[in-house]
Amino acid sequence: MILEFLSQGPALLVKGRRNVLVVADLHLGIESDLDRHGIHFRSRTRERCERLETCIRETLPDLLLLLGDLKHAIPFPSKQEQREIPEFIAHLRSLVPLGIVPGNHDVAIEQFFEPGELLAKEGVIIDGTGYVHGHMYPDVSLAGMLIIAGHHHPMVSLRDEVGCSLRSPAYLFSLLNDGCIGFPVREGGAESRVLFMPSFNELTGYDVTRTMKEPFSPLSRCSSRESSEVLLPDGTFLGPLRALEGYEPDQEP
C-alpha cells in the first residue's frame, strides 16, 4: 500500500491492487444551513465537483470512495441538496466507479445511488485497508489495519512570534487502543491505526488538538494522544500532536 496525498483536494490516493481515490465530508448543501443562521454563501457545489474531477483526472483511480457526509442537512435532504446532488453524483459516476460509506449526515441518501454503491456504515476493507466514516464503532474485521476515517474535519492553526499564521486542513494519524475500540486484543499482532482525513468542504474544520482533548467519537476516544502525528494536505509531516498542544484556536464553523 502506498499513500499519495493530493493537496488540491484534499484527497488521498491509496495505491494497491486497486487504486482508490478517497475523499471525506463534502457536506453538499451546507450553504443552506449557514444561510438560516445568517451566514450567506452562494452554492459552491459546482466548484467542489470541478475540484474533485481534477483529482480524478490526475490520478485515474479504479474507484472513488466517499467517506460519508455527502450531504449536510439532517435528517432529510434540503431543497438545495435535492436539486444539486443527483447531478453531482451522476457526473462523478460518468468519470469513475464510485462507492460511499454513509456518515451521520447521510440519512435518506439511498435515492442518489445505484445498487452496490452504498457500502456498509460499519466500514469496508479494500486491499487490506479499512475505510469508515468515523462516527461509530468500526467492524471488528478492521482490527490490525490502517483505518482511514472522515467525520473529524481535522485542521491545524499556528502562529509564530512575529504574527505569521498558518491555518490549513490536516491529516491526523494515531495508534488505536484495540480494547477500547472493541477489537480483539492480540499479543504480537499488527497494531490498529487510524488516519483522520481532512474535510473536502472548505467551509468546515475542527482543530486537531481539540479532537484529542475533547474526543467526540469512538475512534478519537480510543486514539493514542501520545502517538498522534499531524500532516499537511500534501503529506508534509508537520510534527507530533504534542508539539501543537499550546495552540488552541477557536473552532471553525
N, C-alpha and C positions, 0 to 999 in steps of 0.2 A: 504494500500500500504506500502510495506517495501522495502527499497533500500539496496542492498548488493553490496559493492564495491570490484572489483576484480583487484588488483594491477598488476597481471600478464598480464592483457590485454594491456592497461587499458580498462576495460569493466564494465558495470553496469547491475546487475540483478534486475529487477523490479518485485516484488512478489505481485500478486493479485489473481484474479480468474484464470488468466493465468500467468505463469512465463515467462517474456520477457527478453532475453539477448540482451543488446544494445551496439553497438559499432559505432564509428563515424570516418569518414575521413581516410579510408585506403590508398587512393591515390596510388593505384597499378599502376606501370609504372613510378613512379617519377624518377627512376634511369635514364631512357632515356632522360628526360628533363634535369636533372643535368649534364648528360654526354655532352649534347650540349652546356652547359655553362662551360665546363672544369672541372667539379667535378665528379669524377669517383667512382661509387659503382657498384658492381655486383648486380644482381637482388636479392632482399630479399623476393620476393613473397612467396616462399615455407616456409620460416621461419615464416612469418606472418600467413600463413594458419595453420601451426602447433601450433602457439600460440593461435589462435582463436579456433582451435579444442580442445586444452586443456581446455579452458574456457567452451566450450560446454559440454565436458565430465564431468567436475567437477560440473556443475550446472544443467544439464539435462533440459533445458528450453523447453517450449511449442512452442516458436517462437524465431528465431534470427532476430533482426531488425537492419538493416544497415541505419545509419542516413546520407546517402549521401556522395558524393565524393568518390565513389568506385574507380573510375579511376582518373588519374591526367591530361592527355593531354586534351587540349581544341582546337577546338571543338570536333574533332573526335578521336576515339581510335588510339593510336600509334601501330606500329608493335608489340612492346613488349606486350601491353595490349591485342591486338587481339590474341596473342599467349598464354598468361597466364590466362586471366580472365575466359574463358569458363571452363577450368579445375578447377580453384579455386572455382567458383560458383557450379559446378557440385559436387564437393567433399563436400562442405557445405550442399548442398541440400540432399545429401545421409545421413547426420547426423541429420538434424533438418529442419522443415518447416522454410522458410525464406521470408522476405519482405524487400523492400528498399524504403525509402523516398528520391527521387532524389535530388542531390545537383547541384550547379552551374557548376561543372566539368563533370556532368553526361549526356552530350549530346550524343545521339545515344547508350545508354546502353540497349535499348529495346531488342536488339538482344541477350543479355545474359540471359534474364529472361523469365519465363513462365507466362501465363495469371494469374492474381491475385497477383503476387509477386511485381509488380511495383505499389507503392502506391501514393496517392495524394501529390504533391510537396508542397501544402499549409499546409499540416500537417494531422495527423491521431490521433484518440483517441482510446486508449485501456484501459479498466478498469478505466476510469476517469482520465487518464494521457495523456497529449498531447505530440506528437513527431513531430519534424520538423528538416530539415537540418539546417536552421538558416540564410539563405541568403536573405529571402524575408519576407514580412508581413505574419504572420500566419492567418489561417482562424479564423473568429470571434467565431466559435464554441469552440475554445480552451480557451476562456475567463474564468477567475476564476480558472484555473487549474495550476498544475505544468507542465511546458513545458520543455521537455528535448531536447536539441539542440546540433548540431555539429557546423561545419564551422569555429569556432573561434580559435581552437587549443590552448587552454589556457596552459600556462607554467609559473612556478614560479622560480625565481632565487634569491638566498640570499647569502650573505657573511658576516661573523661576523668579529669582530675586530682583530682576530688573523689570518684571511685569509682562514678559513674553509668555503667551499661553498656548496650550495645545488642547483641543477638545476633539476627540475622534472616536468613532466606533472602534471596538476592540474585540479580540478573542480572549477568552478566559479558560485556561487549562488547569485541571486539577485531578489528583488521585481521588478515588471514591472509597468510602468505608463500606465494604460489602455487607457486613452485618446490619449496618444502619439502613441500607437501601433495600434490604430483603433478599440479597443474593446469598447463595451458599458460601460459607467461609471455608476455604480450602488451603491447606498448608502447601506452600511451594507452587501454587498455581499462578497463572498470569493475573496481574493487577487490573482491576477495572479502572478506567479513566474516563473523564468527560471533557469535551471541548465545547464550551458555550459559544455559539455563533452570534455575531452582531446582527441587529435588525437590518433588513433590506430597506425598510422605510426610514427615510432621512429625518422624519419628524419625531422619532421615538429614541429613547436612550435612558439607561439607568447606570449610575456609577458603579464600577466593579468593586470598589471597597465596600459599598453598602450591600451589594449582593451577598458578600460573605458575612458581614456583621449583622445583617438583618435578613437572613435567608427566607425565601417565600415559596420554596418548592422542595420536594423530597431530594432532588439532585443537589440543590445548593445547600440544604441542611446536612447532607451526607458527604459533602466535598471536604477535602483536607485543606484548610486555610494555609497551613504551613508549606504545602507543596505547590500552591497555586502560582501560576505564571501568566503574564499578560503579553499579548502580541497585537501589533497594529494590523490594519486590514490587508497590508501587503505581505504579512508574515514576519515582519521585523520584530525581533524579540525585544520587548521594552524592559522586562525585568520581572523579578518575583513580586507578587502582590504585596508582600510585607514592606517593600521599598516605597509603596504608594500610600501606606496607611495614614500618613499625615495629611493627605489631601482628601477633603470631604466636601466637594462642591454640591450645589443644590441639584435635586433630581430634575431631569428634563421632562417636558410634557409628554 
